[in-house]
Amino acid sequence: MNKKTIFITGATSGIGRIITELCIKKGYVVYATGRNESSLATLSRMGAKVFQGDLSNLVDIDRVYSQLPPIDIAIINAGVGTFESAYDLLDEEIDNMIDINIKAPIYLTKRLAKQMIIRKSGHIIFIGSQAGKVPTKKASVYAASKHAITGFANGLRMELSPYNIQVTAVYPGPIDTPFLQKADSTNKYREVMERYLLKPENVAREVVRTIDKPVREVNLPRIMSATSKLYAIAPRLVEKLGSGFFNKK
């Protein structure tokens, strides 16, 4: 049995759910949080210690954190998105992406890192997005929220390096999960990207692999590493090629 203690956010759906199940099967001591009480109950029966929580709420963040033991690996996975042009988004939709995609990871990391610094050991894994490296239209605010995590992870890595704490950022492309239906009610993005969608099981396995073999970052599919580098060199070209990902309504 592997006695590493792992904390996972967004554990009740999508890749978070699969990551949690894989970690339980590998014998890790798993603490999981999410919103869906039914999914949490299932994970609890599988052996996870679960906490229901809304990470857009600082009170819930503190409540969940207060119940955690010292954590060896934190997988910061929870995220939301609404795929719409910035000028058509509701203020509440913008707030939700900022609160869950940016503020919650930073607040949680601040708290978890202090314990890791005391022990001079730990590993924080952020689930980012290729959108944070190469944005598309109708995803400007979502891309901004994920770009913030890219910058945060890169800076945090330097801050925590003296304390033997690893920081990994995982940047998947679009994944075939319910996230896409929630993010784009028109389903047009999914239709355009269907043949390129990543299988959630494959993404989850790549994330779990970094627990025992920490790396700086993981790009999925791996060709996306080249795409982000090309974007830095020739952004106009990449933006032109990507302009068809969303058709006008």
C-alpha atoms as a printed R data frame, in Angstrom:
    type eleno elety resid chain resno       x      y       z
1   ATOM     1    CA   MET     A     1   0.000  0.000   0.000
2   ATOM     2    CA   ASN     A     2   1.230  3.466  -0.902
3   ATOM     3    CA   LYS     A     3   0.840  5.708   2.124
4   ATOM     4    CA   LYS     A     4   1.213  9.022   0.325
5   ATOM     5    CA   THR     A     5  -1.610 11.369   1.282
6   ATOM     6    CA   ILE     A     6  -3.293 13.029  -1.682
7   ATOM     7    CA   PHE     A     7  -5.834 15.840  -1.838
8   ATOM     8    CA   ILE     A     8  -7.940 16.235  -4.991
9   ATOM     9    CA   THR     A     9 -10.331 19.061  -5.883
10  ATOM    10    CA   GLY     A    10 -13.109 18.716  -8.432
11  ATOM    11    CA   ALA     A    11 -13.216 15.021  -7.589
12  ATOM    12    CA   THR     A    12 -16.860 14.353  -8.407
13  ATOM    13    CA   SER     A    13 -16.860 14.555 -12.209
14  ATOM    14    CA   GLY     A    14 -14.748 14.428 -15.337
15  ATOM    15    CA   ILE     A    15 -11.057 13.689 -15.028
16  ATOM    16    CA   GLY     A    16 -11.149 14.577 -11.323
17  ATOM    17    CA   ARG     A    17 -13.424 11.629 -10.651
18  ATOM    18    CA   ILE     A    18 -11.183  9.256 -12.629
19  ATOM    19    CA   ILE     A    19  -8.004 10.596 -10.983
20  ATOM    20    CA   THR     A    20  -9.570 10.021  -7.572
21  ATOM    21    CA   GLU     A    21 -10.578  6.458  -8.409
22  ATOM    22    CA   LEU     A    22  -7.103  5.671  -9.794
23  ATOM    23    CA   CYS     A    23  -5.440  7.043  -6.662
24  ATOM    24    CA   ILE     A    24  -7.695  4.952  -4.431
25  ATOM    25    CA   LYS     A    25  -6.888  1.828  -6.450
26  ATOM    26    CA   LYS     A    26  -3.155  2.556  -6.171
27  ATOM    27    CA   GLY     A    27  -3.445  2.571  -2.392
28  ATOM    28    CA   TYR     A    28  -2.922  6.253  -1.703
29  ATOM    29    CA   VAL     A    29  -4.659  7.882   1.237
30  ATOM    30    CA   VAL     A    30  -7.110 10.074  -0.652
31  ATOM    31    CA   TYR     A    31  -8.954 13.197   0.486
32  ATOM    32    CA   ALA     A    32 -11.418 14.472  -2.092
33  ATOM    33    CA   THR     A    33 -13.718 17.445  -2.433
34  ATOM    34    CA   GLY     A    34 -16.414 18.406  -4.894
35  ATOM    35    CA   ARG     A    35 -19.973 19.644  -5.103
36  ATOM    36    CA   ASN     A    36 -21.908 16.490  -6.005
37  ATOM    37    CA   GLU     A    37 -22.920 14.707  -2.815
38  ATOM    38    CA   SER     A    38 -23.948 11.505  -4.609
39  ATOM    39    CA   SER     A    39 -20.552 11.186  -6.307
40  ATOM    40    CA   LEU     A    40 -18.808 11.947  -3.020
41  ATOM    41    CA   ALA     A    41 -20.787  9.161  -1.341
42  ATOM    42    CA   THR     A    42 -19.618  6.726  -4.030
43  ATOM    43    CA   LEU     A    43 -15.988  7.801  -3.582
44  ATOM    44    CA   SER     A    44 -16.369  7.430   0.171
45  ATOM    45    CA   ARG     A    45 -17.526  3.822  -0.272
46  ATOM    46    CA   MET     A    46 -14.446  3.233  -2.415
47  ATOM    47    CA   GLY     A    47 -12.217  4.425   0.432
48  ATOM    48    CA   ALA     A    48 -11.716  8.170  -0.016
49  ATOM    49    CA   LYS     A    49 -12.204 10.688   2.765
50  ATOM    50    CA   VAL     A    50 -14.619 13.203   1.251
51  ATOM    51    CA   PHE     A    51 -15.767 16.759   1.914
52  ATOM    52    CA   GLN     A    52 -18.573 18.521   0.080
53  ATOM    53    CA   GLY     A    53 -17.554 22.060  -0.752
54  ATOM    54    CA   ASP     A    54 -18.057 25.010  -3.067
55  ATOM    55    CA   LEU     A    55 -14.603 26.361  -3.847
56  ATOM    56    CA   SER     A    56 -16.012 29.660  -5.046
57  ATOM    57    CA   ASN     A    57 -16.712 30.297  -1.373
58  ATOM    58    CA   LEU     A    58 -13.770 31.194   0.873
59  ATOM    59    CA   VAL     A    59 -15.649 29.900   3.925
60  ATOM    60    CA   ASP     A    60 -15.907 26.475   2.284
61  ATOM    61    CA   ILE     A    61 -12.234 26.577   1.301
62  ATOM    62    CA   ASP     A    62 -11.253 27.170   4.916
63  ATOM    63    CA   ARG     A    63 -13.690 24.523   6.150
64  ATOM    64    CA   VAL     A    64 -12.310 21.873   3.799
65  ATOM    65    CA   TYR     A    65  -8.708 22.814   4.530
66  ATOM    66    CA   SER     A    66  -9.279 22.678   8.292
67  ATOM    67    CA   GLN     A    67 -10.237 19.003   7.992
68  ATOM    68    CA   LEU     A    68  -7.132 17.953   6.066
69  ATOM    69    CA   PRO     A    69  -4.054 16.296   7.543
70  ATOM    70    CA   PRO     A    70  -0.604 17.210   6.176
71  ATOM    71    CA   ILE     A    71  -0.820 16.572   2.427
72  ATOM    72    CA   ASP     A    72   1.962 15.028   0.332
73  ATOM    73    CA   ILE     A    73   0.417 15.712  -3.089
74  ATOM    74    CA   ALA     A    74  -2.294 18.232  -3.929
75  ATOM    75    CA   ILE     A    75  -4.047 17.857  -7.285
76  ATOM    76    CA   ILE     A    76  -5.804 21.153  -7.970
77  ATOM    77    CA   ASN     A    77  -8.271 20.095 -10.621
78  ATOM    78    CA   ALA     A    78 -11.584 21.904 -10.071
79  ATOM    79    CA   GLY     A    79 -12.475 24.235 -12.911
80  ATOM    80    CA   VAL     A    80 -15.407 25.761 -14.758
81  ATOM    81    CA   GLY     A    81 -15.884 27.454 -18.088
82  ATOM    82    CA   THR     A    82 -18.428 29.289 -20.163
83  ATOM    83    CA   PHE     A    83 -17.547 29.497 -23.845
84  ATOM    84    CA   GLU     A    84 -18.893 32.838 -25.001
85  ATOM    85    CA   SER     A    85 -17.490 36.136 -26.186
86  ATOM    86    CA   ALA     A    86 -16.475 38.381 -23.290
87  ATOM    87    CA   TYR     A    87 -19.086 41.001 -24.157
88  ATOM    88    CA   ASP     A    88 -21.893 38.395 -24.045
89  ATOM    89    CA   LEU     A    89 -20.982 36.792 -20.720
90  ATOM    90    CA   LEU     A    90 -23.008 37.492 -17.624
91  ATOM    91    CA   ASP     A    91 -21.086 39.105 -14.767
92  ATOM    92    CA   GLU     A    92 -21.915 36.046 -12.676
93  ATOM    93    CA   GLU     A    93 -20.320 33.757 -15.274
94  ATOM    94    CA   ILE     A    94 -17.153 35.850 -15.257
95  ATOM    95    CA   ASP     A    95 -17.061 35.844 -11.453
96  ATOM    96    CA   ASN     A    96 -17.507 32.076 -11.371
97  ATOM    97    CA   MET     A    97 -14.532 31.446 -13.660
98  ATOM    98    CA   ILE     A    98 -12.338 33.859 -11.723
99  ATOM    99    CA   ASP     A    99 -13.379 32.474  -8.334
100 ATOM   100    CA   ILE     A   100 -12.966 28.780  -9.140
101 ATOM   101    CA   ASN     A   101 -10.227 28.809 -11.787
102 ATOM   102    CA   ILE     A   102  -7.963 31.455 -10.221
103 ATOM   103    CA   LYS     A   103  -8.789 32.444  -6.665
104 ATOM   104    CA   ALA     A   104  -9.566 28.966  -5.296
105 ATOM   105    CA   PRO     A   105  -6.287 27.379  -6.534
106 ATOM   106    CA   ILE     A   106  -4.281 30.284  -5.129
107 ATOM   107    CA   TYR     A   107  -6.088 30.298  -1.779
108 ATOM   108    CA   LEU     A   108  -5.736 26.525  -1.402
109 ATOM   109    CA   THR     A   109  -2.098 26.531  -2.472
110 ATOM   110    CA   LYS     A   110  -1.263 29.271   0.008
111 ATOM   111    CA   ARG     A   111  -2.637 27.140   2.826
112 ATOM   112    CA   LEU     A   112  -1.247 23.792   1.669
113 ATOM   113    CA   ALA     A   113   2.212 25.166   0.882
114 ATOM   114    CA   LYS     A   114   2.769 26.379   4.426
115 ATOM   115    CA   GLN     A   115   2.488 22.823   5.764
116 ATOM   116    CA   MET     A   116   4.712 21.506   2.971
117 ATOM   117    CA   ILE     A   117   7.346 24.143   3.719
118 ATOM   118    CA   ILE     A   118   7.473 23.050   7.363
119 ATOM   119    CA   ARG     A   119   8.043 19.442   6.264
120 ATOM   120    CA   LYS     A   120  10.301 20.458   3.351
121 ATOM   121    CA   SER     A   121   8.452 18.047   1.127
122 ATOM   122    CA   GLY     A   122   5.450 18.088  -1.168
123 ATOM   123    CA   HIS     A   123   4.106 18.197  -4.693
124 ATOM   124    CA   ILE     A   124   1.398 20.456  -6.140
125 ATOM   125    CA   ILE     A   125  -0.178 19.468  -9.458
126 ATOM   126    CA   PHE     A   126  -2.294 22.018 -11.313
127 ATOM   127    CA   ILE     A   127  -4.698 20.973 -14.041
128 ATOM   128    CA   GLY     A   128  -4.445 23.856 -16.462
129 ATOM   129    CA   SER     A   129  -5.513 23.980 -20.096
130 ATOM   130    CA   GLN     A   130  -4.022 24.503 -23.508
131 ATOM   131    CA   ALA     A   131  -6.441 27.441 -23.658
132 ATOM   132    CA   GLY     A   132  -4.159 29.139 -21.144
133 ATOM   133    CA   LYS     A   133  -1.371 28.978 -23.714
134 ATOM   134    CA   VAL     A   134  -3.253 29.332 -26.999
135 ATOM   135    CA   PRO     A   135  -6.625 31.093 -26.638
136 ATOM   136    CA   THR     A   136  -9.506 30.891 -29.076
137 ATOM   137    CA   LYS     A   137 -12.468 33.159 -29.688
138 ATOM   138    CA   LYS     A   138 -15.462 32.668 -27.404
139 ATOM   139    CA   ALA     A   139 -13.043 31.525 -24.733
140 ATOM   140    CA   SER     A   140 -11.223 34.762 -23.897
141 ATOM   141    CA   VAL     A   141 -12.225 34.899 -20.225
142 ATOM   142    CA   TYR     A   142 -11.769 31.163 -19.739
143 ATOM   143    CA   ALA     A   143  -8.345 31.426 -21.409
144 ATOM   144    CA   ALA     A   144  -7.463 34.346 -19.148
145 ATOM   145    CA   SER     A   145  -8.328 32.303 -16.063
146 ATOM   146    CA   LYS     A   146  -6.170 29.403 -17.215
147 ATOM   147    CA   HIS     A   147  -3.364 31.713 -18.307
148 ATOM   148    CA   ALA     A   148  -3.343 33.047 -14.744
149 ATOM   149    CA   ILE     A   149  -2.719 29.530 -13.435
150 ATOM   150    CA   THR     A   150   0.115 29.067 -15.934
151 ATOM   151    CA   GLY     A   151   1.817 32.165 -14.545
152 ATOM   152    CA   PHE     A   152   1.042 31.196 -10.971
153 ATOM   153    CA   ALA     A   153   2.476 27.689 -11.362
154 ATOM   154    CA   ASN     A   154   5.656 28.960 -13.005
155 ATOM   155    CA   GLY     A   155   6.290 31.573 -10.328
156 ATOM   156    CA   LEU     A   156   5.303 29.259  -7.487
157 ATOM   157    CA   ARG     A   157   7.745 26.634  -8.715
158 ATOM   158    CA   MET     A   158  10.624 29.044  -8.115
159 ATOM   159    CA   GLU     A   159   9.270 30.097  -4.714
160 ATOM   160    CA   LEU     A   160   8.920 26.536  -3.437
161 ATOM   161    CA   SER     A   161  12.041 25.023  -4.983
162 ATOM   162    CA   PRO     A   162  14.249 25.818  -1.933
163 ATOM   163    CA   TYR     A   163  11.886 23.737   0.215
164 ATOM   164    CA   ASN     A   164  12.041 20.573  -1.932
165 ATOM   165    CA   ILE     A   165   8.454 21.081  -3.115
166 ATOM   166    CA   GLN     A   166   7.632 20.099  -6.689
167 ATOM   167    CA   VAL     A   167   5.172 21.990  -8.899
168 ATOM   168    CA   THR     A   168   3.692 20.343 -12.001
169 ATOM   169    CA   ALA     A   169   1.301 21.921 -14.489
170 ATOM   170    CA   VAL     A   170  -0.760 19.681 -16.769
171 ATOM   171    CA   TYR     A   171  -2.070 21.329 -19.940
172 ATOM   172    CA   PRO     A   172  -4.655 19.191 -21.724
173 ATOM   173    CA   GLY     A   173  -6.485 20.116 -24.866
174 ATOM   174    CA   PRO     A   174 -10.265 19.613 -24.989
175 ATOM   175    CA   ILE     A   175 -11.385 16.479 -23.153
176 ATOM   176    CA   ASP     A   176 -14.472 14.408 -23.853
177 ATOM   177    CA   THR     A   177 -16.244 15.126 -20.560
178 ATOM   178    CA   PRO     A   178 -19.494 16.838 -19.494
179 ATOM   179    CA   PHE     A   179 -17.431 20.021 -19.029
180 ATOM   180    CA   LEU     A   180 -17.843 20.778 -22.739
181 ATOM   181    CA   GLN     A   181 -21.628 20.560 -22.631
182 ATOM   182    CA   LYS     A   182 -21.704 22.874 -19.608
183 ATOM   183    CA   ALA     A   183 -19.254 25.327 -21.184
184 ATOM   184    CA   ASP     A   184 -20.968 25.499 -24.592
185 ATOM   185    CA   SER     A   185 -24.728 24.973 -24.601
186 ATOM   186    CA   THR     A   186 -24.790 25.124 -28.415
187 ATOM   187    CA   ASN     A   187 -22.508 22.036 -28.607
188 ATOM   188    CA   LYS     A   188 -20.812 23.588 -31.671
189 ATOM   189    CA   TYR     A   189 -17.343 23.485 -30.133
190 ATOM   190    CA   ARG     A   190 -17.692 19.776 -29.400
191 ATOM   191    CA   GLU     A   191 -18.906 19.093 -32.937
192 ATOM   192    CA   VAL     A   192 -15.945 20.902 -34.480
193 ATOM   193    CA   MET     A   193 -13.398 19.337 -32.139
194 ATOM   194    CA   GLU     A   194 -14.893 15.848 -31.836
195 ATOM   195    CA   ARG     A   195 -12.124 13.984 -33.622
196 ATOM   196    CA   TYR     A   196  -9.490 15.768 -31.532
197 ATOM   197    CA   LEU     A   197 -11.056 15.243 -28.100
198 ATOM   198    CA   LEU     A   198  -8.860 13.561 -25.520
199 ATOM   199    CA   LYS     A   199 -10.133 10.519 -23.659
200 ATOM   200    CA   PRO     A   200 -10.534 11.431 -19.973
201 ATOM   201    CA   GLU     A   201  -9.046  8.111 -18.862
202 ATOM   202    CA   ASN     A   202  -5.819  8.860 -20.733
203 ATOM   203    CA   VAL     A   203  -5.529 12.345 -19.232
204 ATOM   204    CA   ALA     A   204  -6.182 11.014 -15.729
205 ATOM   205    CA   ARG     A   205  -3.494  8.355 -16.106
206 ATOM   206    CA   GLU     A   206  -0.964 10.983 -17.212
207 ATOM   207    CA   VAL     A   207  -1.783 13.074 -14.142
208 ATOM   208    CA   VAL     A   208  -1.422 10.132 -11.763
209 ATOM   209    CA   ARG     A   209   1.882  9.198 -13.422
210 ATOM   210    CA   THR     A   210   3.374 12.537 -12.343
211 ATOM   211    CA   ILE     A   211   2.791 11.655  -8.671
212 ATOM   212    CA   ASP     A   212   5.724  9.258  -8.666
213 ATOM   213    CA   LYS     A   213   7.646 11.005 -11.461
214 ATOM   214    CA   PRO     A   214   7.292 14.778 -11.006
215 ATOM   215    CA   VAL     A   215   7.947 16.868 -14.111
216 ATOM   216    CA   ARG     A   216   7.712 20.570 -14.834
217 ATOM   217    CA   GLU     A   217   4.750 20.270 -17.190
218 ATOM   218    CA   VAL     A   218   2.729 17.838 -19.265
219 ATOM   219    CA   ASN     A   219   1.142 18.839 -22.578
220 ATOM   220    CA   LEU     A   220  -1.683 16.698 -23.966
221 ATOM   221    CA   PRO     A   221  -1.728 15.773 -26.728
222 ATOM   222    CA   ARG     A   222   2.036 16.111 -26.821
223 ATOM   223    CA   ILE     A   223   1.929 17.924 -30.167
224 ATOM   224    CA   MET     A   224   0.331 20.833 -28.289
225 ATOM   225    CA   SER     A   225   3.726 21.662 -26.843
226 ATOM   226    CA   ALA     A   226   4.819 22.559 -30.369
227 ATOM   227    CA   THR     A   227   1.604 24.506 -30.967
228 ATOM   228    CA   SER     A   228   2.157 26.760 -27.968
229 ATOM   229    CA   LYS     A   229   5.746 27.373 -29.051
230 ATOM   230    CA   LEU     A   230   4.557 28.242 -32.554
231 ATOM   231    CA   TYR     A   231   2.004 30.633 -31.066
232 ATOM   232    CA   ALA     A   232   4.793 32.499 -29.272
233 ATOM   233    CA   ILE     A   233   6.614 32.913 -32.585
234 ATOM   234    CA   ALA     A   234   3.732 33.382 -35.021
235 ATOM   235    CA   PRO     A   235   0.557 34.258 -33.092
236 ATOM   236    CA   ARG     A   236  -1.301 35.651 -36.105
237 ATOM   237    CA   LEU     A   237  -0.884 32.373 -38.004
238 ATOM   238    CA   VAL     A   238  -2.094 30.236 -35.103
239 ATOM   239    CA   GLU     A   239  -5.042 32.543 -34.473
240 ATOM   240    CA   LYS     A   240  -6.039 32.277 -38.119
241 ATOM   241    CA   LEU     A   241  -5.817 28.496 -38.068
242 ATOM   242    CA   GLY     A   242  -7.842 28.337 -34.857
243 ATOM   243    CA   SER     A   243 -10.531 30.789 -35.891
244 ATOM   244    CA   GLY     A   244 -12.867 28.010 -37.013
245 ATOM   245    CA   PHE     A   245 -13.124 26.342 -33.623
246 ATOM   246    CA   PHE     A   246 -16.256 28.370 -32.900
247 ATOM   247    CA   ASN     A   247 -18.785 29.160 -35.579
248 ATOM   248    CA   LYS     A   248 -20.964 32.226 -35.205
249 ATOM   249    CA   LYS     A   249 -24.417 31.568 -33.852
